[in-house]
Each structure stands twice: as structure tokens, then as C-alpha cells.
Amino acid sequence: MTELLKGLAWEEVFATLPSVSVAVIGIDGSVRYCNEASCELFEVDMPPDKLIGKRLNDVFRPEFVTERLAWIDRAIKSGRPVRGHQIHHAKHLVSCIYPIETSDPRCALVVTYRDGDDDLMTVVHSEFIDLGELSPLSPRELEIFILLGHGKSVPAIAKMLHRSPRTIERHKGEIGRKIGLSSIAEIARVVGQVGLEYDDLKLKRYQALRSS
């Protein structure tokens, strides 16, 4: 796999990525590489070949540079990627910063894109759902679990599902027995972590991994 990746002309790939800023920035703020989208996304009025070799503080205001360099410094020193969000020229930008360990001086690869920009790629959604530890829940229990997690009260759920509050309480008790969650706070935390929405009930349930 590594040999296959080495065969790619990465600079050409980066140069032609539409709407995705790709830059290599030194820990000192020097611009070692950037593609055309970098200049467009950050509204820098110069071509990439003129920007390369400059420092961030030659182009951007001190507040922007200080924050950016702090993110880059954190990624390089921790050896872990950093993802930063910011509003820049009334655009919500997301920057993923990856340390380049073999560089000297130390640098980071910074990939920035506009949040919610679905034009970058085709977005597809799975028709399946693997519930993992939540799999023991029946379809009705899962429905009540999601509604509880989104702040619906037992009386409200009972009215919505045309059931008595006692029936909903019984299902809630079964949920607690099966997966060990009984309080509304615990349920809300798990629903939030998993990202479950009511529409997910339409998805086909399955287990992604084959049994060993």
C-alpha cells in the first residue's frame, strides 16, 4: 500500500483539489507549500507561487496568525492531528492539521474546507444501522429510547405513540434492564454520543461484522 501511495503525484493532486485548501506550514509560520484553493478560500490576493516562501504574518493579521500557529504547534508537539473551527470572512472553515514528523524544520499539513460544503463530494447515507451494545432493544424500545434521549417526557411519548404512560414506563424499565441505562441523563448522553435521530428507526438493523 505504501508503495502505491508513493507512486501518486501528490503535488498535482493537491493543486487540482477544488474548494479544498492544502498547505504545508512551518512551526515558524513559513508557507512551504499551498495550492490555488488556499488563496481562494482565505481570500489572499496573490497566486500560490507568490505566497510560498512568505510567512503567515506577512499576509494575515496577528490574531489569526497567533491562533493558527498555536494549533500547528499543538499538532507538532503532540504528534496528533488537530481539527480547528473558525469563522473567516463570514465563512465557517474547518482545518485539519497533521504533523509532518520527518520535516526539518518541523511542519504541518493543513487541510481546510468550508463546513457544510457538499459540493466537494457526493454525499451518501447508509440504509443500515449497526446498534452495537444497543442491539438488544426491540424496535419499540429503541423508539422510546431515542425519544427519551431527545428530551421527550414519558407523558409526551405516551401521547405520541398512543400508549398509556404506564406502558412507556414499562418499556423504559426494560431498556434499563437490557442495556444498564435507567436515568434520562444517561439515555440522553448515549443518544447524543451515537448521534441517533428519530428517522434512524427507518434504517435496516444488522451487525456489520461476521461472527467469529
VEXZA-594783 format. One line per field, with one value per residue (C-alpha): residue number from 0; x, y, z. Coordinates in steps of 0.5 Angstrom, whole numbers. Example, Ala and Ser with C-alpha at 12.3 -4.5 7.8 and 13.67 -1.06 7.14 Angstrom:
// residues 2
num: 0:1
east: 25:27
north: -9:-2
up: 16:14
This chain:
// residues 212
num: 0:1:2:3:4:5:6:7:8:9:10:11:12:13:14:15:16:17:18:19:20:21:22:23:24:25:26:27:28:29:30:31:32:33:34:35:36:37:38:39:40:41:42:43:44:45:46:47:48:49:50:51:52:53:54:55:56:57:58:59:60:61:62:63:64:65:66:67:68:69:70:71:72:73:74:75:76:77:78:79:80:81:82:83:84:85:86:87:88:89:90:91:92:93:94:95:96:97:98:99:100:101:102:103:104:105:106:107:108:109:110:111:112:113:114:115:116:117:118:119:120:121:122:123:124:125:126:127:128:129:130:131:132:133:134:135:136:137:138:139:140:141:142:143:144:145:146:147:148:149:150:151:152:153:154:155:156:157:158:159:160:161:162:163:164:165:166:167:168:169:170:171:172:173:174:175:176:177:178:179:180:181:182:183:184:185:186:187:188:189:190:191:192:193:194:195:196:197:198:199:200:201:202:203:204:205:206:207:208:209:210:211
east: 0:6:9:2:2:9:7:2:4:1:3:-1:-7:-7:-6:-13:-17:-23:-25:-20:-14:-8:-2:5:6:13:12:15:9:13:9:13:7:0:-5:-9:-15:-11:-11:-18:-21:-17:-18:-11:-10:-4:-2:1:8:8:5:10:16:13:11:3:5:7:-1:-5:-7:-3:-9:-10:-3:-2:-8:-6:1:-2:-6:0:5:0:0:7:9:3:5:-3:-8:-11:-18:-20:-26:-26:-31:-26:-29:-36:-35:-35:-28:-25:-18:-15:-8:-3:4:10:15:20:21:26:24:18:12:5:0:-6:-12:-18:-25:-32:-36:-42:-40:-43:-40:-34:-36:-42:-45:-49:-52:-52:-59:-57:-55:-51:-53:-47:-49:-56:-58:-62:-67:-73:-76:-81:-76:-71:-76:-78:-70:-69:-75:-73:-66:-68:-72:-79:-82:-86:-93:-91:-88:-95:-99:-95:-95:-102:-100:-101:-96:-95:-94:-88:-85:-85:-81:-77:-75:-74:-69:-65:-65:-62:-57:-56:-58:-64:-64:-66:-59:-55:-60:-59:-52:-51:-56:-52:-46:-48:-52:-59:-64:-72:-71:-66:-71:-73:-66:-65:-62:-56:-49:-43:-38:-39:-39:-32
north: 0:5:4:5:12:14:13:18:25:29:36:35:32:38:43:41:40:44:48:45:49:45:48:46:51:51:52:59:61:60:58:52:50:52:50:55:54:56:63:63:60:65:71:72:77:73:67:61:61:68:66:60:63:68:68:68:75:78:76:76:80:78:75:70:68:67:62:59:58:55:50:48:48:43:38:38:38:32:28:28:32:38:40:47:51:59:64:67:73:70:63:57:54:47:46:39:40:34:34:32:28:28:35:40:45:42:43:41:39:44:42:47:47:50:47:44:45:39:41:38:31:26:25:18:15:8:5:0:1:-3:-1:-5:-5:-2:-9:-12:-7:-8:-3:0:0:4:8:10:11:16:20:20:22:28:30:28:26:20:23:26:20:16:21:21:13:13:9:9:13:6:2:7:7:-1:0:5:-1:-6:-1:0:-8:-9:-4:-2:5:8:15:20:24:17:16:23:22:16:18:24:20:16:21:17:21:19:18:13:8:7:4:-3:-6:-11:-13:-11:-16:-23:-28:-31
up: 0:2:-5:-9:-5:-6:-14:-13:-16:-9:-11:-17:-13:-8:-14:-17:-11:-12:-6:-1:2:2:5:9:14:18:26:25:20:14:8:5:0:-2:-7:-11:-7:-1:-4:-6:1:5:0:-1:-7:-10:-13:-10:-12:-9:-3:-2:2:6:13:15:19:12:10:16:22:28:32:26:26:33:34:27:30:37:33:29:35:39:33:32:39:41:35:34:29:31:28:29:27:26:22:17:12:14:12:17:16:19:19:20:22:21:24:19:23:18:16:18:21:23:19:19:13:14:10:10:7:8:13:10:3:0:-7:-5:-6:-7:0:1:7:9:9:15:22:27:34:38:45:44:39:45:45:41:35:40:46:41:39:46:48:42:44:52:49:45:52:51:57:59:58:52:49:51:47:41:41:43:49:57:61:65:58:57:64:63:56:60:65:60:57:63:65:58:57:64:63:67:68:63:63:62:56:53:54:50:44:44:43:38:34:34:31:30:23:24:26:19:17:17:23:22:25:21:23:22:28:29
